[in-house]
Amino acid sequence: MAAGPDPANGAVSNHRRRRFDVRVVPHRRRSPFRLRDWRMSTKLATVLLVPSMAFLLLAGVQTSTLVGRTTALNDFSSQVGIGRQITAAVHQLQQERDRSAGELGELRKGGDRQAAANDLKPLQAATDKAIVDLSRAAEPLADADASWRVAFSEALEAYDQVVDIRAAIPPAVLSSETILSNYHRAVGALLDLLAEPTPGQNQPALNDAVLRYVQLARVKELSSRVRAQLYAAARVGAYGTEDRVILADLRGQQLTALGAFRVAATSEQIRRYDETSVSPSFLVATGLEERSLSSGGASPQVLPSEQWWSASQQRQELLRQLEAGVLDDAVRQAEEASDAQLRTTLLVVGGVVTVLLAALLISLLIGRSVARSMRMLRSQALRIAQVELPDALDRLKTVTGGVPRIDVAPAVVRSLDEIGELAEAFVAVHRSAVTVAVEQALMRRNVNAMFVNLARRSQVLVERQLELLDDLEREESDPDQLENLFKLDHLAARMRRNDESLLVLAGTDSTRRWNRPVGLGAVLLAAAAEIEQYQRVRIESVADVHVVGHAVGELVHLLAELLENATAFSRPDTVVVVTARVEAGGALIEIVDRGLGMSPTALVQANEVLASPPAADVAAVERMGLFVVSHLAARLGVRVRLEGGEDGLVARLALPAVLLAPAGSVELDAPPSARMLAASAARGLVPQSGAARQAAAPMRNGAVRDLPVAGRPPGVGVPRQGRPVPVRAEDVLTPAADRGDGGGWYSRQGPTAPVVPAAAAPPTIPVTAGTNERGLPVRVPMAQLSAVTRSAQPMTAPTRTDPDPEAVGGMLSRLYSGVRRAEAEDTTEIPVPPSGGHDEGGRRQ
């Protein structure tokens, strides 16, 4: 359908009222048995119902809890299983500790150190091997719970202290309590690690299994410590002052641990302990230990060291076998619980998977219809958003005549559910968007036409103003008044540049054209002549290249905008340096100022605008200079980039080779305006001698170029108080051939300035009034001057002090306020001027 109504017959306004009133009309009856005709709520309810039921089923059987239990029991089984390596390491460490206690007692009596070291070395090696086996078995438990990992790390740290203390045993430089305390700490850490496995909640049987072998391990540890105390006393030959107290405490703890074991152990385990305790080897060790007890006030007997060590070693081996049996029971029980939990979890997971598969099949049947419609709708929406609508907008942006006809494709989804209605809504949105774009294109075309019309009218007025200023400049002889006229001329030139900026906003080419190549130096001077603070621009080292004629006007406009920005945002006492050099494939122009600069973020944003010109909007009007530069650069193919300098900003313009003409193809124009310099000389602003020759002299590469100022041509020094005379771009770029016949660079015509007649030559013979008493001639005042009919014009403009603009503005405001108050006053007297008189304004009464 057509989206571009004819505005002539009022269709646009009618369409504005109707474009949002879009109704989706069903093209056939909805059938409740047709799947694609179901409402979206029905489809979603159906799709979500089956997964919801499956989720409830899964929640009922607590699959996640079962999996967690399985994992916990598996870790528990592994931790209990590593108890074999832990008890082996504890047993070897007990052997080393108890033997070291006896050797320390012997060494304090003056025993052989080397023999003691040799006796302990096999036990130490066995302990190291047991710890290595424990570390290797613990590697699979690296991902176990944090508490077990912490306990294992503490056990290894305690064992490292034992390894460090071994070197202090042969020299016996430390006390026995200090050395043995490190062994006690290491054994205690290993027993804590043995008790670390936790099966989780609701597992009392497994907790009791852990408690049994832990309590038996503590019974064995206390028995080992009693052996160490008795063996140390046997090697010394006497009991120490604290040995009796320590032995009594250890025996009490042993009885307590044995009672706890009997409480937690099974009847079978208790039977096995009883059988072990009545074995001959166990009874021998028990009998020897009873001899060390105090009885009837008699002192305890010191046991024979070798006999006691042999008997106690056999008792420790019996306890080690009993401990291994209880630990095996716990491991077997943990593995059975873990396997049972794993089987239960697998059964539940299998049932869950079956239910999920069934639910998936049912959901696929229902969701297939939804998915197909959604894919079709998505494809159409993407095609509209990425292809059709952007193409329509591009066509409407570039339209110059009538608005073209734009058709909107129908919806691809023909179902009667919410997706079908959504597809129709997409088409309605597409249609509305195209309609709005058409209206905006019409509005944009009207706005552009308004911009062009206003700019053209303003250009006509400005050109007429410039022609009037030319006439006034030719007729004015007062240097001060002439300077004011030049300032007005300069302001009018800036107004013309603003009009051209409006043309750029409207997308129209400038009206200024040049049909011949112009030197790049003259182009830079012309750009500088169109800004307010032109006297601060210094053009240095300009390459001897020429710019093609059709690009001169727009390039001057572009450079003038950049120079205006450089002078506006830099201190008034600084200069803006412009350089131009030839580079491979073109020329590079640099404009350097010492001003405020820009932040990195603002610099990036400005370069983005320069790289891709934006569309005209309110932001473009607020920053019209940047907008105009970006569009002119894109139109000419010039690359413009802003970069931060040392003290300000650097603007770089890369001119392509297509904008450059071969050097020497045309005669270079004079940098300053020859017509204006001649006119200034005629009005007494510059010396007559050599002014025209200096104005017409071409600029050399590498020379510093200053803009023409009042009272001198370029290169001629002037006092610091001299005031500059504005120069217009058309005066700089007008070739000598056009100046002869009064032709201008744009559309302004005017005769050249009149030549001032030469002053009368003085008389060749001096005029005197005789001689004085000394014989010298007497001077006659003013006798050497030629007779003239009017006073001579001064050679240079007199220096004067300009009034303060704020003071003048305040004075004028007070004057106008007084005039308005006088006009507003009521008076009954009507002054009648005398006949033939004149009023204050010079009007005849």
ZASEMI-230959 format. One record per residue (C-alpha): residue in three letters; z, y, x. Coordinates in pm, whole numbers, padded with zeros to 5 digits, always signed. Each point is the difference from the previous one (the first is absolute). Example, Ala and Ser with C-alpha at 12.3 -4.5 7.8 and 13.67 -1.06 7.14 Angstrom:
BEGIN
ALA+00780-00450+01230SER-00066+00344+00137
This chain:
BEGIN
MET+00000+00000+00000ALA-00045+00358+00111ALA+00302+00174+00148GLY-00159+00339+00048PRO-00023+00179-00336ASP-00212+00304-00043PRO+00225+00310+00021ALA-00254+00206-00190ASN+00064-00161-00337GLY+00377-00012+00024ALA+00023-00371+00081VAL+00231+00063+00291SER+00276+00153-00211ASN-00033-00271-00264HIS+00016-00267+00263ARG+00316+00155+00142ARG+00163-00054-00338ARG-00122-00357-00032ARG+00004-00142+00350PHE+00360-00129-00012ASP-00037-00139-00356VAL-00139-00337+00111ARG+00060-00304-00221VAL-00070-00362+00087VAL-00181-00156-00298PRO+00000-00385-00012HIS-00352-00137-00001ARG+00106-00325-00179ARG+00301-00161-00176ARG+00289-00114+00212SER+00060-00376-00016PRO+00355-00133+00053PHE-00148-00323+00137ARG-00208+00171+00268LEU+00195+00025+00322ARG-00169+00313+00127ASP+00080+00183-00325TRP+00376-00048+00031ARG+00206+00313+00040MET+00128+00073+00346SER+00360-00047-00111THR-00085-00348-00129LYS-00176-00094+00321LEU+00282+00129+00218ALA+00262-00174-00214THR-00191-00325+00028VAL-00052+00035+00372LEU+00363+00087+00064LEU+00155-00248-00241VAL-00089-00315+00190PRO+00116+00131+00342SER+00316+00126-00166MET+00075-00343-00142ALA-00070-00155+00338PHE+00231+00252+00160LEU+00276-00087-00247LEU-00049-00368+00076LEU+00018+00068+00372ALA+00310+00213-00049GLY+00159-00284-00201VAL-00030-00253+00277GLN+00101+00261+00259THR-00267-00080+00248SER+00098+00277+00231THR+00362-00120+00004LEU-00107-00353+00078VAL-00218+00113+00283GLY+00289+00204+00137ARG+00234-00297-00022THR-00252-00222+00172THR-00033+00244+00284ALA+00375+00042+00032LEU+00063-00376+00002ASN-00276-00052+00254ASP+00160+00256+00231PHE+00340-00155-00061SER-00128-00343+00092SER-00150+00136+00321GLN+00321+00180+00093VAL+00209-00309-00066GLY-00244-00211+00198ILE+00034+00228+00303GLY+00372-00080-00010ARG-00075-00307+00215GLN-00110+00224+00287ILE+00294+00235-00062THR+00262-00278+00016ALA-00168-00140+00313ALA+00022+00339+00170VAL+00363+00037-00109HIS+00086-00342+00140GLN-00156+00076+00339LEU+00166+00342+00010GLN+00337-00165-00076GLN-00051-00246+00282GLU-00079+00283+00243ARG+00294+00211-00118ASP+00260-00276+00016ARG-00114-00110+00345SER-00006+00361+00122ALA+00361+00044-00118GLY+00111-00289+00219GLU-00201+00118+00300LEU+00150+00349-00030GLY+00350-00152+00012GLU-00094-00201+00311LEU-00157+00305+00169ARG+00316+00204-00049LYS+00184-00267+00197GLY-00249+00047+00284GLY-00259-00261-00096ASP-00350-00031+00145ARG-00233+00256-00156GLN-00319-00184+00087ALA+00126-00322-00151ALA+00094+00185-00318ALA-00344+00158-00020ASN-00169-00336+00055ASP+00210-00162-00276LEU-00087+00278-00249LYS-00371+00027+00075PRO-00113-00311-00203LEU+00205+00114-00300GLN-00149+00351+00020ALA-00353-00140+00018ALA+00064-00217-00307THR+00127+00304-00189ASP-00308+00205+00094LYS-00229-00278-00120ALA+00186-00022-00332ILE-00037+00379-00052VAL-00374-00020+00080ASP-00043-00277-00257LEU+00189+00212-00253SER-00224+00305+00062ARG-00315-00211-00033ALA+00123-00147-00331ALA+00085+00348-00131GLU-00354+00139+00046PRO-00123-00119-00344LEU+00296+00184-00156ALA-00113+00342+00123ASP-00065+00101-00365ALA+00335-00128-00123ASP+00255+00226-00168ALA+00140+00290+00198SER+00357-00132+00023TRP-00110-00323+00168ARG-00214+00194+00252VAL+00293+00229+00081ALA+00234-00295+00051PHE-00253-00171+00227SER-00041+00316+00210GLU+00379+00029+00040ALA+00021-00361+00115LEU-00267+00055+00266GLU+00173+00318+00121ALA+00332-00186+00031TYR-00169-00277+00197ASP-00155+00259+00235GLN+00351+00119+00081VAL+00096-00359+00085VAL-00294-00021+00238ASP+00111+00323+00167ILE+00363-00116+00035ARG-00090-00331+00170ALA-00031+00167+00338ALA+00365+00107-00015ILE+00134-00357-00031PRO-00028-00131+00364PRO+00159+00308+00163ALA+00261+00016-00280VAL-00005+00380+00017LEU+00076+00027-00372SER+00284-00143-00201SER-00046-00326-00186GLU+00062+00174-00334THR-00283+00249+00070ILE-00249-00271+00094LEU+00093-00242-00277SER-00004+00275-00264ASN-00377+00037+00052TYR-00042-00373-00068HIS+00221+00024-00309ARG-00211+00293-00128ALA-00330-00186+00053VAL+00127-00314-00175GLY+00134+00209-00288ALA-00338+00176-00043LEU-00180-00335-00012LEU+00247-00133-00260ASP-00058+00314-00211LEU-00374-00063+00021LEU+00067-00359-00108ALA+00175+00129-00315GLU-00271+00260-00080PRO-00234-00206-00231THR+00035+00096-00366PRO-00178-00195-00276GLY+00031+00277-00256GLN+00166+00014-00335ASN+00083-00299-00213GLN-00005-00243+00294PRO+00364-00109+00051ALA-00089-00342+00138LEU-00207+00149+00280ASN+00273+00253+00078ASP+00253-00284+00031ALA-00236-00189+00231VAL-00015+00299+00235LEU+00377+00044-00020ARG+00062-00364+00101TYR-00187+00003+00328VAL+00123+00349+00084GLN+00366-00105-00044LEU-00054-00315+00205ALA-00168+00208+00272ARG+00308+00226+00008VAL+00229-00308+00027LYS-00207-00114+00296GLU+00014+00350+00159LEU+00380+00019-00028SER+00029-00349+00149SER-00221+00116+00289ARG+00215+00307+00065VAL+00315-00218+00007ARG-00176-00223+00252ALA-00085+00304+00213GLN+00360+00127+00004LEU+00144-00342+00091TYR-00269-00063+00261ALA+00063+00338+00166ALA+00377-00071+00011ALA-00071-00347+00141ARG-00213+00143+00282VAL+00262+00268+00078GLY+00287-00251-00027ALA+00214+00210-00231TYR-00007+00185-00330GLY-00024+00375-00006THR+00236+00232-00183GLU-00239+00036-00297ASP-00150-00349-00001ARG+00260-00141-00240VAL-00053+00279-00251ILE-00379-00034+00019LEU+00014-00378-00038ALA+00228+00025-00301ASP-00229+00253-00166LEU-00311-00205+00068ARG+00160-00317-00140GLY+00100+00187-00317GLN-00351+00135-00051GLN-00139-00349+00059LEU+00218-00153-00272THR-00105+00281-00241ALA-00372-00052+00069LEU+00041-00376-00036GLY+00167+00050-00338ALA-00284+00226-00116PHE-00252-00261+00107ARG+00181-00274-00196VAL-00003+00222-00309ALA-00377+00075+00015ALA-00117-00338+00139THR-00120-00288-00207SER+00191-00326-00014GLU-00254-00162+00223GLN+00036+00269+00261ILE+00381-00022-00015ARG-00022-00378+00046ARG-00220+00045+00304TYR+00244+00251+00150ASP+00291-00234-00058GLU-00184-00284+00166THR-00080+00222+00296SER+00358+00121+00034VAL+00137-00355+00033SER-00249-00109+00264PRO+00159-00093+00341SER-00167+00281+00192PHE+00119+00256-00254LEU+00354-00139+00005VAL+00018+00009+00382ALA-00086+00369+00005THR+00245+00064-00284GLY+00276-00182+00187LEU-00053+00199+00317GLU-00001+00323-00203GLU+00334-00095-00161ARG+00153-00033+00347SER-00073+00367+00057LEU+00213+00095-00298SER+00360+00112+00038SER+00247-00254-00139GLY+00383+00016-00012GLY+00012+00318+00206ALA-00177-00168+00290SER-00285+00178+00174PRO-00354-00114-00084GLN-00149-00247+00243VAL-00292+00102+00220LEU-00279-00247-00056PRO-00207-00158+00276SER-00317+00212+00018GLU-00260-00274+00037GLN+00162-00232-00252TRP+00030+00278-00255TRP-00357+00119+00054SER-00140-00352-00046ALA+00201-00073-00315SER-00066+00340-00159GLN-00369-00026+00083GLN-00021-00325-00198ARG+00184+00160-00294GLN-00243+00296+00004GLU-00294-00238-00006LEU+00143-00176-00304LEU+00047+00335-00176ARG-00357+00095+00103GLN-00137-00316-00168LEU+00203+00064-00313GLU-00120+00362-00004ALA-00364-00111+00032GLY+00041-00240-00293VAL+00146+00269-00228LEU-00275+00242+00106ASP-00267-00259-00073ASP+00142-00040-00349ALA-00026+00373-00056VAL-00357+00013+00134ARG-00108-00289-00220GLN+00160+00158-00303ALA-00167+00339+00070GLU-00342-00159+00046GLU+00031-00194-00324ALA+00094+00317-00190SER-00288+00193+00156ASP-00252-00273-00082ALA+00121-00026-00357GLN-00024+00375-00046LEU-00348+00001+00149ARG-00118-00268-00240THR+00139+00193-00295THR-00165+00319+00116LEU-00336-00173+00047LEU+00015-00144-00350VAL+00082+00339-00150VAL-00268+00178+00203GLY-00253-00263-00107GLY+00084+00060-00362VAL-00023+00376+00051VAL-00340-00030+00163THR-00124-00214-00287VAL+00117+00252-00255LEU-00148+00287+00199LEU-00337-00173+00024ALA-00008-00057-00372ALA+00096+00360-00064LEU-00264+00117+00247LEU-00274-00192-00174ILE+00097+00145-00335SER+00025+00350+00145LEU-00340-00028+00166LEU-00167-00078-00330ILE+00150+00310-00157GLY-00020+00228+00303ARG-00361-00082+00077SER-00116+00211-00290VAL+00223+00289+00103ALA-00100-00024+00365ARG-00373-00004-00076SER+00022+00304-00223MET+00219+00182+00251ARG-00244-00074+00284MET-00290+00134-00202LEU+00198+00307-00100ARG+00109+00055+00360SER-00358-00024+00125GLN-00117+00251-00257ALA+00289+00237+00073LEU-00069-00015+00375ARG-00370+00054-00058ILE+00076+00302-00215ALA+00257+00142+00243GLN-00190-00069+00323VAL-00369+00015-00093GLU-00097+00135-00339LEU+00244+00289-00040PRO-00030+00125+00363ASP-00380-00016-00026ALA+00009+00198-00324LEU+00233+00259+00154ASP-00222+00030+00309ARG-00305+00053-00220LEU+00183+00267-00197LYS+00130+00172+00316THR-00346+00035+00146VAL-00171+00106-00321THR-00175+00337+00017GLY-00194+00006-00325GLY+00073-00171-00328VAL+00270-00268-00032PRO-00155-00351+00023ARG+00053-00273-00258ILE+00268-00250+00107ASP+00032-00333-00183VAL+00329-00196-00020ALA-00024-00381+00005PRO+00173-00196-00283ALA+00310-00213+00052VAL-00051-00340+00164VAL+00295-00166-00179ARG-00092-00071-00362SER+00321-00174-00114LEU+00213+00142-00279ASP+00335-00021+00179GLU+00178+00278+00189ILE-00219-00058+00308GLY-00313+00060-00205GLU+00152+00315-00143LEU+00098+00103+00351ALA-00359-00047+00115GLU-00116+00225-00283ALA+00266+00251+00102PHE-00135-00005+00356VAL-00345+00076-00130ALA+00141+00281-00213VAL+00180+00141+00303HIS-00322-00024+00200ARG-00188+00179-00273SER+00265+00273-00019ALA+00003+00040+00378VAL-00378+00042+00008THR+00019+00250-00283VAL+00268+00200+00183ALA-00208-00014+00317VAL-00301+00131-00188GLU+00204+00287-00137GLN+00141+00072+00346ALA-00350-00006+00145LEU-00109+00256-00258MET+00308+00207+00071ARG-00049-00031+00377ARG-00362+00103-00031ASN+00102+00303-00208VAL+00275+00093+00246ASN-00238-00034+00293ALA-00252+00214-00179MET+00273+00255-00066PHE+00100-00005+00369VAL-00360+00046+00108ASN-00057+00279-00251LEU+00315+00184+00104ALA-00075-00048+00369ARG-00359+00122-00040ARG+00111+00307-00193SER+00267+00076+00254GLN-00254-00044+00281VAL-00230+00253-00162LEU+00283+00249-00028VAL+00111-00061+00357GLU-00353+00044+00131ARG-00035+00325-00189GLN+00332+00108+00144LEU-00118-00087+00351GLU-00323+00196-00049LEU+00201+00301-00119LEU+00226-00033+00304ASP-00309-00007+00225ASP-00117+00328-00152LEU+00343+00156+00043GLU+00023-00123+00360ARG-00338+00153+00087GLU+00097+00336-00149GLU+00357+00016+00136SER+00066+00183+00328ASP+00381+00003+00002PRO+00116-00288+00228ASP+00321-00062-00197GLN-00179-00009-00332LEU-00272-00219+00153GLU+00263-00244+00114ASN+00142-00018-00353LEU-00349-00066-00134PHE-00039-00281+00252LYS+00327-00150-00123LEU-00126+00013-00357ASP-00324-00157+00118HIS+00200-00279+00161LEU+00208-00062-00314ALA-00319-00020-00205ALA-00135-00263+00242ARG+00318-00204-00051MET-00041+00033-00377ARG-00350-00138+00035ARG+00143-00300+00189ASN+00242-00064-00287ASP-00297+00001-00238GLU-00172-00256+00217SER+00317-00209-00008LEU-00023+00000-00379LEU-00355-00127+00033VAL+00129-00284+00218LEU+00262-00080-00265ALA-00279-00020-00255GLY-00209-00221+00228THR-00279+00256+00042ASP-00170+00099+00323SER+00055+00340+00152THR-00262+00269-00056ARG-00005+00109+00362ARG-00291-00158+00184TRP-00141+00029+00352ASN-00344-00127+00084ARG+00024-00001+00379PRO+00245-00152+00251VAL+00290+00223+00103GLY+00203-00018+00319LEU+00338-00172-00028GLY+00172+00301+00156ALA-00144+00228-00267VAL+00115-00244-00268LEU+00354+00008+00139LEU-00004+00380+00012ALA-00129+00018-00356ALA+00282-00230-00115ALA+00259+00211+00179ALA-00144+00316-00158GLU+00078-00138-00349ILE+00376-00032+00045GLU+00269+00264-00025GLN+00146-00018+00352TYR-00332-00034+00179GLN+00123+00199+00300ARG+00236-00288+00095VAL-00286-00249+00044ARG-00112-00072+00356ILE-00319-00200+00044GLU-00022-00171+00339SER-00246-00230+00174VAL-00257-00040-00275ALA-00278-00247+00075ASP-00361+00123-00009VAL-00099-00185-00316HIS-00150+00106-00331VAL+00081-00096-00359VAL-00281-00079-00242GLY-00060+00279-00247HIS+00081-00179-00328ALA+00352-00087+00124VAL+00094+00341+00141GLY+00144+00151-00318GLU+00221-00297-00090LEU+00109-00049+00363VAL+00102+00366+00019HIS+00198-00044-00322LEU+00171-00314+00134LEU+00093+00163+00331ALA+00123+00314-00175GLU+00242-00206-00212LEU+00141-00171+00309LEU+00030+00328+00190GLU+00169+00164-00299ASN+00254-00281-00008ALA+00058+00024+00377THR+00065+00375-00009ALA+00207-00007-00321PHE+00246-00261+00130SER+00050+00134+00353ARG+00186+00298+00139PRO-00185+00334-00006ASP+00046+00046+00374THR-00188-00322+00086VAL-00369-00075+00018VAL-00207-00282-00143VAL-00219-00158+00267VAL-00336-00151-00098THR-00202-00218+00235ALA-00322-00192-00051ARG-00151-00261+00228VAL-00277-00254-00014GLU+00096-00362-00036ALA-00197-00319-00032GLY-00187+00013-00327GLY+00099+00354-00101ALA+00241+00282+00070LEU+00379+00036-00020ILE+00171+00320-00115GLU+00374+00045+00055ILE+00215+00265-00168VAL+00343+00030+00162ASP+00281+00217-00136ARG+00360+00052+00096GLY+00159-00002-00340LEU+00238-00189-00223GLY-00191-00327+00017MET+00041-00280-00254SER+00238-00290-00042PRO-00137-00348+00078THR+00000-00091-00371ALA-00182+00319-00102LEU-00246-00049+00287VAL-00084-00353-00117GLN-00049+00118-00358ALA-00223+00289+00109ASN-00218-00231+00214GLU-00032-00240-00294VAL-00128+00287-00215LEU-00243+00102+00275ALA-00124-00358+00038SER-00057-00061-00373PRO-00056+00316-00209PRO+00200-00012-00326ALA-00117+00108-00340ALA+00060+00355-00116ASP+00336+00044-00172VAL+00300+00231-00003ALA+00111-00122+00343ALA-00345+00080+00137VAL+00031+00358-00125GLU+00345+00035+00154ARG-00134-00121+00337MET-00354+00123-00042GLY-00060+00047+00372LEU+00067-00364+00082PHE-00201-00112-00303VAL-00298+00218+00096VAL+00009-00118+00362SER+00004-00366-00104HIS-00295+00039-00239LEU-00206+00213+00237ALA+00067-00246+00284ALA-00108-00292-00218ARG-00310+00192-00108LEU-00100+00081+00359GLY+00110-00331+00154VAL+00256+00178+00220ARG+00318-00184+00098VAL+00304+00227-00022ARG+00344-00110+00122LEU+00328+00184+00045GLU+00230-00093+00287GLY+00330+00135+00124GLY-00022+00214+00311GLU+00261+00112+00252ASP+00102+00311-00196GLY-00202-00018-00319LEU-00298-00178-00149VAL-00341-00110+00131ALA-00298-00034-00235ARG-00290-00204+00138LEU-00348+00008-00153ALA-00256-00257+00111LEU-00351+00125-00079PRO-00259-00278-00029ALA-00328+00019+00187VAL-00197+00058-00322LEU+00161+00345-00036LEU-00098+00111+00350ALA-00337+00148+00103PRO-00143-00019+00353ALA+00138+00271+00227GLY-00237+00292+00061SER-00207-00067-00311VAL+00065+00352-00129GLU+00125+00320+00152LEU+00376+00034-00014ASP+00139+00276-00219ALA+00231+00259+00140PRO+00362-00099-00057PRO+00111+00340-00128SER-00183+00182-00274ALA-00259+00224+00168ARG-00039+00198-00320MET+00373+00060-00028LEU+00038+00086+00366ALA-00288+00241-00026ALA+00152+00151-00311SER+00335+00025+00172ALA-00163+00170+00297ALA-00176+00243-00234ARG+00338+00084-00155GLY+00158+00055+00338LEU+00190-00330+00015VAL-00176-00137+00310PRO-00181+00170+00288GLN-00370+00042-00055SER-00090-00109+00347GLY-00071-00375+00019ALA+00159-00090-00339ALA-00312-00157-00144ARG-00077-00190+00319GLN+00349-00145+00015ALA-00012-00092-00369ALA-00328-00185+00042ALA+00097-00179+00321PRO+00026-00377-00050MET+00328-00180+00063ARG+00030-00226+00302ASN+00164-00342-00004GLY+00357+00000+00116ALA+00059+00372-00056VAL+00290+00108-00216ARG-00136+00151-00311ASP+00194+00261-00196LEU-00098+00134-00335PRO-00147+00356+00001VAL+00264+00262-00042ALA-00017+00370-00066GLY-00090+00206+00299ARG-00152-00272+00222PRO-00252-00280+00012PRO+00112-00348+00113GLY+00116-00007+00359VAL+00093+00371+00018GLY+00372+00062+00036VAL+00171+00228-00249PRO+00351+00140-00017ARG+00257-00215-00181GLN+00030+00258-00279GLY-00368-00032-00097ARG-00049-00138-00354PRO-00262-00270-00066VAL-00300+00056-00222PRO-00078-00282-00245VAL-00319-00195+00055ARG-00183-00191-00273ALA-00148-00345+00037GLU-00346+00116-00111ASP+00004+00268+00268VAL+00077-00256+00267LEU-00261-00250-00114THR-00280+00249-00084PRO-00275-00039+00260ALA-00144+00299+00180ALA-00332-00031-00183ASP+00173+00040-00337ARG+00207+00295+00115GLY-00310+00202+00072ASP-00120+00005-00358GLY+00342+00012-00158GLY+00005-00367-00111GLY+00340-00164-00038TRP+00130-00355+00034TYR+00078-00043-00369SER-00148+00247-00251ARG+00120+00338+00126GLN-00257+00251+00124GLY+00049+00329+00170PRO-00152+00221+00267THR+00132-00001+00346ALA+00244+00264+00109PRO-00155+00339+00095VAL-00020+00096+00362VAL+00224+00289+00099PRO-00193+00270+00191ALA+00094+00043+00360ALA+00235+00280+00090ALA-00147+00317+00162ALA-00014-00011+00377PRO+00222+00249+00189PRO-00170+00284+00194THR-00110-00083+00350ILE+00128+00337+00145PRO+00373+00059-00037VAL+00106+00307-00194THR+00260+00213+00185ALA+00165+00342-00038GLY-00043+00113+00354THR+00232-00072+00290ASN+00363+00071+00060GLU+00171+00169+00289ARG-00030-00315+00207GLY-00374-00032-00063LEU+00024-00295-00238PRO-00198-00013-00329VAL+00195+00082-00318ARG-00031-00266-00279VAL-00108+00108-00348PRO+00170-00218-00269MET-00239-00214-00216ALA-00301+00154+00173GLN-00129-00345+00105LEU-00011-00136-00359SER-00328+00004-00192ALA-00022+00188-00325VAL+00060-00235-00289THR+00001+00053-00374ARG+00288-00245-00066SER+00293-00150+00182ALA-00066-00313+00200GLN+00130-00331-00128PRO+00267-00165+00213MET-00122-00286+00222THR+00277-00232-00115ALA+00214-00016-00308PRO+00325+00192+00049THR+00311-00205+00015ARG+00217+00036-00305THR+00297-00177-00143ASP-00060-00179-00327PRO+00264+00060-00267ASP+00232-00278-00104PRO-00169-00194-00287GLU+00331-00055-00175ALA+00087+00371+00019VAL-00341+00098-00135GLY+00026-00257-00279GLY+00345+00126-00097MET-00122+00361+00001LEU-00298-00085-00221SER+00220-00200-00237ARG+00235+00298-00042LEU-00299+00229-00053TYR-00151-00222-00269SER+00340-00041-00167GLY+00037+00377-00020VAL-00348+00039-00144ARG+00071-00262-00266ARG+00329+00166-00091ALA-00172+00341-00026GLU-00267-00144-00225ALA+00261-00163-00220GLU+00200+00320-00052ASP-00051+00183-00331THR-00084+00370+00037THR-00081+00268-00254GLU-00175+00224+00247ILE-00371-00049+00053PRO-00106+00167+00324VAL-00334+00176-00030PRO-00177+00052+00332PRO-00179+00325+00059SER-00366+00018-00090GLY-00226-00128+00268GLY+00287-00157+00187HIS+00041-00350+00127ASP+00276-00255-00046GLU+00166-00201+00276GLY-00265-00267-00010GLY-00279+00250+00058ARG-00138-00032-00353ARG-00138+00320-00144GLN+00178+00127-00307
